[in-house]
Amino acid sequence: MNINEFYSRYAAGQRDFRNLNLMAANLRNLNLKGINLSGANLTKANLTRTNLSRANLSGAILIGANLTETNFTQTNLRDANLTDTNLADADLRNAYLSVEVCEKLK
């Protein structure tokens, strides 16, 4: 699925995008509240100022992603790979993080 199809499906109400490949996608400033991106490949994606509150990103690959000012309030980030991500000013209030993820954020 290309990025335009993703946008169209999301706008039409689809919220389940498990295991989707969005490598290097520009998802900046979007409202993706409640989306299911579990297992998705978001390597080097730009998610700056994106609303991912109440989303499911469990097992997602976010290596090198830009997550500056991203809203992760009540988001499931268990087993997500956040290696080399930029989490400057990200909102992680009440986010669900596995111990391994928390260790990487130190």
N, C-alpha and C positions, 0 to 999 in steps of 0.2 A: 504494500500500500504506500503510495507516495504522500507527501505532506498535504497536498491539496485535497486528496480524498479523505485524509484524516480530518482536516478542517470541516469538510462537508458533512461527514458522518457525525462528528461531534455536534455541529450546528443542528443536525436533524434529530439529536437526542440520544445518540448512541454513547454509552459510557464505558463499555467493556472493550478494552484494547490490550488484553493480556498478550504478552510475548511479542509485541509489535516492535519493529526495528525503526527507531527514530534517531539513528546515529547522526550527530551533527545537525539536527533539526533546529530551526529557529522558532521557539515556542515562547518568546519573550512577551511579557505583558498580557498573557491570556488568562481567562478565568476558566480553569479546568477543575473546579471544585467537584469532589466526589467521583472523579475519573478512576477507572481501574487500569493501572499500567503495571500490574504485577508481572515480573519477569521481563519487562520491556528493556530494550537496549537504547539507552539515552546517552551513550558515550559521546562526550564533547558537545552535547546539546546546550543551547542557550535558553535557560529558563528564568532569566532575570525578571524579577517583579511579577512572576506568574503565581496565580492563586491555585495552590494544590491542597487546600484545606480539605480534610476528610477524604483524601484520595488514598488509594491502595498502591503503594510502590514497593511492596514486599518482593524481595529478590530482584529488583530492578538493577540494571547496570548503569551507573551514573559517572563512570570514570572520566575525570577531566571536565565535567559539566560545570557551567556557570550557574550557580544557584543564588547569586547575590539578591538579597531582599525578597527571596521566594517565601511564600506563606505555606508552611507545612503544619499548621495548627491541626491537631488531631489526625495527622496523616500516619499511615502504617508504612514505616521504613525498615521493618524487620528484614534482616539479611540483605538489605540493599548494599551495593558496592559504591561507597562514596570516596574512593581513592582519588586523591588530587583534585577534589572539587573545591570550588570557591563558595563558601557558605557565609560570606560577609553579610551581616545584618539580616540573615535568614531568621524567620520566626518558627521556632521549633517547639512552641508551647504545646504541651500535652501530646507531642508526637510519640509514636511507638517505635522505639529503637532497640535493636538487639545489643547485647553486651559487646560484641565484636565491633559494631558500628560506633558505639560510645567510646571505645578505646581508640579508634582511629581519629575521633574528633578532638582528643586531648592535645 
